[in-house]
Amino acid sequence: MNPAGDESVNRIEGLMKDVLAITPDGLDEDLIESGLLDSMALVELLFAIEQEFAVELPLEDLDVDLLRSVRGIASYVNKLRTD
């Protein structure tokens, strides 16, 4: 992962810890399947990501599969930031 990706991963992990009080076991852990993220927690996380990264997440086109892991979320956020 590149330095921007590493920074995004660290910031997302911080949001998960601070906002949701969760700590995934790894960057690729399936957050939904593991039960760490339910629908309410996902909404809280999306709001926190928008605030932290100053991006707007297109909810009407949002693919939940992109948000299943810390690495996936970081990759998606980095893509939004460069578009």
KESEBA-728483 format. One record per atom (N, C-alpha, C, O): y, z, x; atom name; residue in one letter. Coordinates in Angstrom, 1 decimal, m for minus. Layout:
<sites>
+--------+--------+--------+------+------+
:     c2 :     c3 :     c1 : atom : type :
+--------+--------+--------+------+------+
:      Y :      Z :      X :   CA :    a :
...
+--------+--------+--------+------+------+
</sites>
This chain:
<sites>
+--------+--------+--------+------+------+
:     c2 :     c3 :     c1 : atom : type :
+--------+--------+--------+------+------+
:   m1.2 :    0.0 :    0.9 :    N :    m :
:    0.0 :    0.0 :    0.0 :   CA :    m :
:    1.2 :    0.0 :    0.9 :    C :    m :
:    1.2 :    0.6 :    2.0 :    O :    m :
:    2.3 :   m0.7 :    0.5 :    N :    n :
:    3.5 :   m0.8 :    1.2 :   CA :    n :
:    4.3 :    0.5 :    1.1 :    C :    n :
:    4.0 :    1.3 :    0.2 :    O :    n :
:    5.4 :    0.7 :    1.9 :    N :    p :
:    6.2 :    1.9 :    1.9 :   CA :    p :
:    6.8 :    2.1 :    0.5 :    C :    p :
:    6.9 :    3.3 :    0.0 :    O :    p :
:    7.3 :    1.1 :   m0.2 :    N :    a :
:    7.8 :    1.2 :   m1.5 :   CA :    a :
:    6.8 :    1.7 :   m2.5 :    C :    a :
:    7.0 :    2.5 :   m3.4 :    O :    a :
:    5.5 :    1.2 :   m2.3 :    N :    g :
:    4.4 :    1.6 :   m3.2 :   CA :    g :
:    4.1 :    3.1 :   m2.9 :    C :    g :
:    3.8 :    3.8 :   m3.9 :    O :    g :
:    4.1 :    3.5 :   m1.7 :    N :    d :
:    3.8 :    4.9 :   m1.3 :   CA :    d :
:    4.9 :    5.8 :   m1.9 :    C :    d :
:    4.5 :    6.9 :   m2.5 :    O :    d :
:    6.1 :    5.4 :   m1.9 :    N :    e :
:    7.2 :    6.2 :   m2.5 :   CA :    e :
:    7.0 :    6.3 :   m4.0 :    C :    e :
:    7.2 :    7.4 :   m4.5 :    O :    e :
:    6.7 :    5.2 :   m4.6 :    N :    s :
:    6.5 :    5.2 :   m6.1 :   CA :    s :
:    5.3 :    6.1 :   m6.4 :    C :    s :
:    5.4 :    6.9 :   m7.4 :    O :    s :
:    4.2 :    6.0 :   m5.7 :    N :    v :
:    3.1 :    6.9 :   m5.9 :   CA :    v :
:    3.5 :    8.4 :   m5.8 :    C :    v :
:    3.1 :    9.2 :   m6.7 :    O :    v :
:    4.2 :    8.7 :   m4.8 :    N :    n :
:    4.6 :   10.1 :   m4.6 :   CA :    n :
:    5.5 :   10.6 :   m5.7 :    C :    n :
:    5.4 :   11.7 :   m6.2 :    O :    n :
:    6.4 :    9.7 :   m6.2 :    N :    r :
:    7.3 :   10.1 :   m7.3 :   CA :    r :
:    6.6 :   10.2 :   m8.6 :    C :    r :
:    6.9 :   11.1 :   m9.4 :    O :    r :
:    5.6 :    9.3 :   m8.8 :    N :    i :
:    4.8 :    9.4 :  m10.1 :   CA :    i :
:    3.9 :   10.6 :  m10.0 :    C :    i :
:    3.8 :   11.3 :  m11.1 :    O :    i :
:    3.3 :   10.9 :   m8.9 :    N :    e :
:    2.5 :   12.2 :   m8.8 :   CA :    e :
:    3.4 :   13.4 :   m9.1 :    C :    e :
:    3.0 :   14.3 :   m9.7 :    O :    e :
:    4.7 :   13.4 :   m8.6 :    N :    g :
:    5.6 :   14.5 :   m8.8 :   CA :    g :
:    5.9 :   14.6 :  m10.3 :    C :    g :
:    6.0 :   15.7 :  m10.8 :    O :    g :
:    6.2 :   13.5 :  m11.0 :    N :    l :
:    6.4 :   13.5 :  m12.4 :   CA :    l :
:    5.3 :   14.1 :  m13.2 :    C :    l :
:    5.4 :   14.9 :  m14.1 :    O :    l :
:    4.1 :   13.7 :  m12.8 :    N :    m :
:    2.9 :   14.2 :  m13.5 :   CA :    m :
:    2.8 :   15.7 :  m13.3 :    C :    m :
:    2.5 :   16.4 :  m14.3 :    O :    m :
:    3.0 :   16.1 :  m12.1 :    N :    k :
:    3.0 :   17.6 :  m11.9 :   CA :    k :
:    4.1 :   18.3 :  m12.6 :    C :    k :
:    3.8 :   19.3 :  m13.2 :    O :    k :
:    5.3 :   17.8 :  m12.5 :    N :    d :
:    6.5 :   18.5 :  m13.0 :   CA :    d :
:    6.6 :   18.4 :  m14.5 :    C :    d :
:    6.9 :   19.4 :  m15.2 :    O :    d :
:    6.4 :   17.2 :  m15.1 :    N :    v :
:    6.6 :   17.0 :  m16.5 :   CA :    v :
:    5.3 :   17.3 :  m17.3 :    C :    v :
:    5.4 :   17.9 :  m18.4 :    O :    v :
:    4.1 :   17.0 :  m16.8 :    N :    l :
:    2.9 :   17.2 :  m17.6 :   CA :    l :
:    2.0 :   18.3 :  m17.1 :    C :    l :
:    1.0 :   18.6 :  m17.7 :    O :    l :
:    2.3 :   18.8 :  m15.9 :    N :    a :
:    1.5 :   19.9 :  m15.3 :   CA :    a :
:    0.1 :   19.4 :  m15.1 :    C :    a :
:   m0.9 :   20.1 :  m15.3 :    O :    a :
:   m0.1 :   18.1 :  m14.6 :    N :    i :
:   m1.4 :   17.6 :  m14.3 :   CA :    i :
:   m1.4 :   17.1 :  m12.9 :    C :    i :
:   m0.4 :   16.7 :  m12.3 :    O :    i :
:   m2.6 :   17.2 :  m12.2 :    N :    t :
:   m2.7 :   16.7 :  m10.9 :   CA :    t :
:   m4.0 :   15.9 :  m10.9 :    C :    t :
:   m5.1 :   16.5 :  m10.8 :    O :    t :
:   m3.9 :   14.5 :  m10.9 :    N :    p :
:   m5.1 :   13.7 :  m10.8 :   CA :    p :
:   m5.9 :   14.0 :   m9.5 :    C :    p :
:   m5.3 :   14.3 :   m8.5 :    O :    p :
:   m7.2 :   13.7 :   m9.6 :    N :    d :
:   m8.1 :   13.9 :   m8.4 :   CA :    d :
:   m7.8 :   12.8 :   m7.3 :    C :    d :
:   m8.1 :   13.1 :   m6.1 :    O :    d :
:   m7.4 :   11.7 :   m7.7 :    N :    g :
:   m7.1 :   10.6 :   m6.8 :   CA :    g :
:   m6.3 :    9.5 :   m7.4 :    C :    g :
:   m6.0 :    9.6 :   m8.6 :    O :    g :
:   m5.8 :    8.6 :   m6.6 :    N :    l :
:   m4.9 :    7.6 :   m7.0 :   CA :    l :
:   m5.6 :    6.6 :   m8.0 :    C :    l :
:   m4.9 :    6.0 :   m8.8 :    O :    l :
:   m6.9 :    6.5 :   m8.0 :    N :    d :
:   m7.6 :    5.6 :   m8.9 :   CA :    d :
:   m8.3 :    6.3 :  m10.0 :    C :    d :
:   m9.0 :    5.6 :  m10.8 :    O :    d :
:   m8.1 :    7.6 :  m10.2 :    N :    e :
:   m8.8 :    8.3 :  m11.3 :   CA :    e :
:   m8.3 :    7.7 :  m12.6 :    C :    e :
:   m7.1 :    7.5 :  m12.8 :    O :    e :
:   m9.2 :    7.5 :  m13.6 :    N :    d :
:   m8.8 :    7.0 :  m14.9 :   CA :    d :
:   m8.2 :    8.2 :  m15.6 :    C :    d :
:   m9.0 :    9.0 :  m16.1 :    O :    d :
:   m6.9 :    8.2 :  m15.8 :    N :    l :
:   m6.2 :    9.3 :  m16.4 :   CA :    l :
:   m6.5 :    9.5 :  m17.9 :    C :    l :
:   m6.5 :   10.6 :  m18.4 :    O :    l :
:   m6.8 :    8.4 :  m18.5 :    N :    i :
:   m7.1 :    8.4 :  m20.0 :   CA :    i :
:   m8.5 :    8.9 :  m20.2 :    C :    i :
:   m8.8 :    9.8 :  m21.0 :    O :    i :
:   m9.4 :    8.2 :  m19.5 :    N :    e :
:  m10.8 :    8.6 :  m19.7 :   CA :    e :
:  m11.1 :   10.0 :  m19.3 :    C :    e :
:  m12.0 :   10.7 :  m19.9 :    O :    e :
:  m10.4 :   10.5 :  m18.2 :    N :    s :
:  m10.6 :   11.8 :  m17.8 :   CA :    s :
:  m10.0 :   12.9 :  m18.7 :    C :    s :
:  m10.3 :   14.1 :  m18.5 :    O :    s :
:   m9.2 :   12.4 :  m19.6 :    N :    g :
:   m8.6 :   13.4 :  m20.5 :   CA :    g :
:   m7.2 :   13.9 :  m20.0 :    C :    g :
:   m6.6 :   14.8 :  m20.7 :    O :    g :
:   m6.8 :   13.5 :  m18.9 :    N :    l :
:   m5.5 :   14.0 :  m18.3 :   CA :    l :
:   m4.3 :   13.5 :  m19.1 :    C :    l :
:   m3.3 :   14.2 :  m19.3 :    O :    l :
:   m4.5 :   12.3 :  m19.6 :    N :    l :
:   m3.4 :   11.7 :  m20.4 :   CA :    l :
:   m3.9 :   11.4 :  m21.8 :    C :    l :
:   m4.9 :   10.6 :  m22.0 :    O :    l :
:   m3.3 :   12.0 :  m22.8 :    N :    d :
:   m3.5 :   11.6 :  m24.2 :   CA :    d :
:   m2.3 :   10.8 :  m24.7 :    C :    d :
:   m1.4 :   10.6 :  m23.9 :    O :    d :
:   m2.2 :   10.5 :  m25.9 :    N :    s :
:   m1.1 :    9.7 :  m26.4 :   CA :    s :
:    0.3 :   10.4 :  m26.3 :    C :    s :
:    1.2 :    9.7 :  m25.9 :    O :    s :
:    0.3 :   11.6 :  m26.5 :    N :    m :
:    1.6 :   12.4 :  m26.4 :   CA :    m :
:    2.0 :   12.5 :  m24.9 :    C :    m :
:    3.2 :   12.3 :  m24.6 :    O :    m :
:    1.1 :   12.8 :  m24.1 :    N :    a :
:    1.4 :   12.9 :  m22.6 :   CA :    a :
:    1.8 :   11.5 :  m22.1 :    C :    a :
:    2.7 :   11.5 :  m21.2 :    O :    a :
:    1.2 :   10.5 :  m22.6 :    N :    l :
:    1.6 :    9.1 :  m22.1 :   CA :    l :
:    3.0 :    8.8 :  m22.5 :    C :    l :
:    3.8 :    8.3 :  m21.7 :    O :    l :
:    3.4 :    9.2 :  m23.7 :    N :    v :
:    4.8 :    8.9 :  m24.1 :   CA :    v :
:    5.8 :    9.8 :  m23.3 :    C :    v :
:    6.8 :    9.2 :  m22.8 :    O :    v :
:    5.4 :   11.0 :  m23.0 :    N :    e :
:    6.3 :   11.8 :  m22.1 :   CA :    e :
:    6.4 :   11.3 :  m20.7 :    C :    e :
:    7.5 :   11.2 :  m20.1 :    O :    e :
:    5.3 :   10.8 :  m20.2 :    N :    l :
:    5.3 :   10.2 :  m18.9 :   CA :    l :
:    6.1 :    8.9 :  m18.8 :    C :    l :
:    6.9 :    8.7 :  m17.9 :    O :    l :
:    5.9 :    8.1 :  m19.8 :    N :    l :
:    6.7 :    6.8 :  m19.9 :   CA :    l :
:    8.2 :    7.1 :  m19.9 :    C :    l :
:    9.0 :    6.5 :  m19.2 :    O :    l :
:    8.6 :    8.1 :  m20.7 :    N :    f :
:   10.0 :    8.5 :  m20.7 :   CA :    f :
:   10.5 :    9.0 :  m19.4 :    C :    f :
:   11.6 :    8.6 :  m18.9 :    O :    f :
:    9.7 :    9.8 :  m18.7 :    N :    a :
:   10.1 :   10.4 :  m17.4 :   CA :    a :
:   10.1 :    9.2 :  m16.4 :    C :    a :
:   11.0 :    9.3 :  m15.5 :    O :    a :
:    9.2 :    8.3 :  m16.5 :    N :    i :
:    9.3 :    7.1 :  m15.5 :   CA :    i :
:   10.5 :    6.3 :  m15.7 :    C :    i :
:   11.2 :    6.0 :  m14.7 :    O :    i :
:   10.9 :    6.1 :  m17.0 :    N :    e :
:   12.1 :    5.3 :  m17.2 :   CA :    e :
:   13.3 :    6.0 :  m16.6 :    C :    e :
:   14.2 :    5.4 :  m16.0 :    O :    e :
:   13.4 :    7.4 :  m16.8 :    N :    q :
:   14.5 :    8.1 :  m16.2 :   CA :    q :
:   14.5 :    8.2 :  m14.7 :    C :    q :
:   15.5 :    7.9 :  m14.0 :    O :    q :
:   13.3 :    8.4 :  m14.1 :    N :    e :
:   13.2 :    8.6 :  m12.7 :   CA :    e :
:   13.5 :    7.3 :  m11.9 :    C :    e :
:   14.1 :    7.3 :  m10.9 :    O :    e :
:   13.0 :    6.1 :  m12.5 :    N :    f :
:   13.1 :    4.9 :  m11.8 :   CA :    f :
:   14.2 :    4.0 :  m12.3 :    C :    f :
:   14.4 :    2.8 :  m11.8 :    O :    f :
:   14.9 :    4.4 :  m13.3 :    N :    a :
:   16.0 :    3.6 :  m14.0 :   CA :    a :
:   15.5 :    2.2 :  m14.4 :    C :    a :
:   16.1 :    1.2 :  m14.1 :    O :    a :
:   14.3 :    2.2 :  m15.0 :    N :    v :
:   13.7 :    1.0 :  m15.5 :   CA :    v :
:   13.5 :    1.1 :  m17.0 :    C :    v :
:   13.4 :    2.2 :  m17.6 :    O :    v :
:   13.4 :    0.0 :  m17.7 :    N :    e :
:   13.1 :    0.0 :  m19.1 :   CA :    e :
:   11.7 :   m0.5 :  m19.3 :    C :    e :
:   11.4 :   m1.7 :  m18.9 :    O :    e :
:   10.8 :    0.3 :  m19.8 :    N :    l :
:    9.4 :   m0.2 :  m20.0 :   CA :    l :
:    9.3 :   m0.9 :  m21.3 :    C :    l :
:    9.6 :   m0.4 :  m22.4 :    O :    l :
:    8.9 :   m2.2 :  m21.3 :    N :    p :
:    8.8 :   m3.0 :  m22.5 :   CA :    p :
:    7.6 :   m2.5 :  m23.4 :    C :    p :
:    6.5 :   m3.1 :  m23.3 :    O :    p :
:    7.9 :   m1.6 :  m24.3 :    N :    l :
:    6.8 :   m1.0 :  m25.1 :   CA :    l :
:    6.1 :   m2.0 :  m25.9 :    C :    l :
:    4.9 :   m1.8 :  m26.2 :    O :    l :
:    6.7 :   m3.0 :  m26.4 :    N :    e :
:    6.1 :   m4.0 :  m27.3 :   CA :    e :
:    5.0 :   m4.8 :  m26.6 :    C :    e :
:    4.1 :   m5.3 :  m27.2 :    O :    e :
:    5.2 :   m4.9 :  m25.3 :    N :    d :
:    4.3 :   m5.7 :  m24.4 :   CA :    d :
:    3.5 :   m4.9 :  m23.5 :    C :    d :
:    2.8 :   m5.4 :  m22.6 :    O :    d :
:    3.5 :   m3.6 :  m23.6 :    N :    l :
:    2.9 :   m2.7 :  m22.7 :   CA :    l :
:    1.4 :   m2.7 :  m22.8 :    C :    l :
:    0.8 :   m2.5 :  m23.9 :    O :    l :
:    0.7 :   m2.9 :  m21.7 :    N :    d :
:   m0.7 :   m2.9 :  m21.6 :   CA :    d :
:   m1.2 :   m1.6 :  m21.0 :    C :    d :
:   m0.9 :   m1.3 :  m19.9 :    O :    d :
:   m1.8 :   m0.8 :  m21.9 :    N :    v :
:   m2.2 :    0.6 :  m21.5 :   CA :    v :
:   m3.1 :    0.5 :  m20.3 :    C :    v :
:   m3.2 :    1.5 :  m19.5 :    O :    v :
:   m3.9 :   m0.5 :  m20.1 :    N :    d :
:   m4.8 :   m0.6 :  m18.9 :   CA :    d :
:   m4.0 :   m0.6 :  m17.6 :    C :    d :
:   m4.6 :   m0.2 :  m16.6 :    O :    d :
:   m2.7 :   m1.0 :  m17.6 :    N :    l :
:   m1.9 :   m0.9 :  m16.4 :   CA :    l :
:   m1.6 :    0.6 :  m16.1 :    C :    l :
:   m1.1 :    0.8 :  m14.9 :    O :    l :
:   m1.7 :    1.5 :  m17.0 :    N :    l :
:   m1.3 :    2.8 :  m16.9 :   CA :    l :
:   m2.5 :    3.8 :  m16.7 :    C :    l :
:   m2.3 :    5.0 :  m17.0 :    O :    l :
:   m3.6 :    3.3 :  m16.4 :    N :    r :
:   m4.8 :    4.2 :  m16.3 :   CA :    r :
:   m4.9 :    5.0 :  m15.1 :    C :    r :
:   m5.7 :    6.0 :  m15.1 :    O :    r :
:   m4.2 :    4.7 :  m14.0 :    N :    s :
:   m4.3 :    5.4 :  m12.8 :   CA :    s :
:   m2.9 :    5.5 :  m12.1 :    C :    s :
:   m2.0 :    4.8 :  m12.5 :    O :    s :
:   m2.8 :    6.4 :  m11.2 :    N :    v :
:   m1.5 :    6.6 :  m10.5 :   CA :    v :
:   m1.2 :    5.3 :   m9.8 :    C :    v :
:    0.0 :    4.9 :   m9.8 :    O :    v :
:   m2.2 :    4.7 :   m9.1 :    N :    r :
:   m1.9 :    3.5 :   m8.4 :   CA :    r :
:   m1.5 :    2.4 :   m9.3 :    C :    r :
:   m0.6 :    1.6 :   m9.0 :    O :    r :
:   m2.1 :    2.3 :  m10.5 :    N :    g :
:   m1.8 :    1.2 :  m11.5 :   CA :    g :
:   m0.4 :    1.4 :  m12.0 :    C :    g :
:    0.4 :    0.5 :  m12.1 :    O :    g :
:    0.0 :    2.7 :  m12.3 :    N :    i :
:    1.4 :    2.9 :  m12.7 :   CA :    i :
:    2.4 :    2.6 :  m11.7 :    C :    i :
:    3.4 :    2.0 :  m12.0 :    O :    i :
:    2.1 :    3.0 :  m10.4 :    N :    a :
:    3.0 :    2.7 :   m9.3 :   CA :    a :
:    3.2 :    1.2 :   m9.2 :    C :    a :
:    4.3 :    0.7 :   m9.0 :    O :    a :
:    2.1 :    0.4 :   m9.2 :    N :    s :
:    2.2 :   m1.0 :   m9.1 :   CA :    s :
:    3.0 :   m1.6 :  m10.2 :    C :    s :
:    3.8 :   m2.5 :  m10.0 :    O :    s :
:    2.8 :   m1.2 :  m11.4 :    N :    y :
:    3.5 :   m1.7 :  m12.6 :   CA :    y :
:    5.0 :   m1.4 :  m12.5 :    C :    y :
:    5.8 :   m2.3 :  m12.7 :    O :    y :
:    5.3 :   m0.2 :  m12.1 :    N :    v :
:    6.7 :    0.2 :  m11.9 :   CA :    v :
:    7.4 :   m0.6 :  m10.8 :    C :    v :
:    8.5 :   m1.1 :  m11.0 :    O :    v :
:    6.7 :   m0.8 :   m9.7 :    N :    n :
:    7.3 :   m1.6 :   m8.6 :   CA :    n :
:    7.5 :   m3.1 :   m9.0 :    C :    n :
:    8.5 :   m3.7 :   m8.7 :    O :    n :
:    6.6 :   m3.6 :   m9.9 :    N :    k :
:    6.8 :   m5.0 :  m10.4 :   CA :    k :
:    8.0 :   m5.0 :  m11.3 :    C :    k :
:    8.8 :   m6.0 :  m11.2 :    O :    k :
:    8.2 :   m4.0 :  m12.1 :    N :    l :
:    9.4 :   m4.0 :  m13.0 :   CA :    l :
:   10.7 :   m3.9 :  m12.2 :    C :    l :
:   11.7 :   m4.5 :  m12.5 :    O :    l :
:   10.6 :   m3.1 :  m11.1 :    N :    r :
:   11.8 :   m2.9 :  m10.3 :   CA :    r :
:   12.2 :   m4.2 :   m9.5 :    C :    r :
:   13.4 :   m4.3 :   m9.1 :    O :    r :
:   11.2 :   m5.1 :   m9.2 :    N :    t :
:   11.5 :   m6.3 :   m8.5 :   CA :    t :
:   11.8 :   m7.5 :   m9.4 :    C :    t :
:   12.3 :   m8.5 :   m8.9 :    O :    t :
:   11.5 :   m7.4 :  m10.6 :    N :    d :
:   11.7 :   m8.5 :  m11.6 :   CA :    d :
:   13.2 :   m8.6 :  m11.9 :    C :    d :
:   13.6 :   m9.5 :  m12.7 :    O :    d :
+--------+--------+--------+------+------+
</sites>
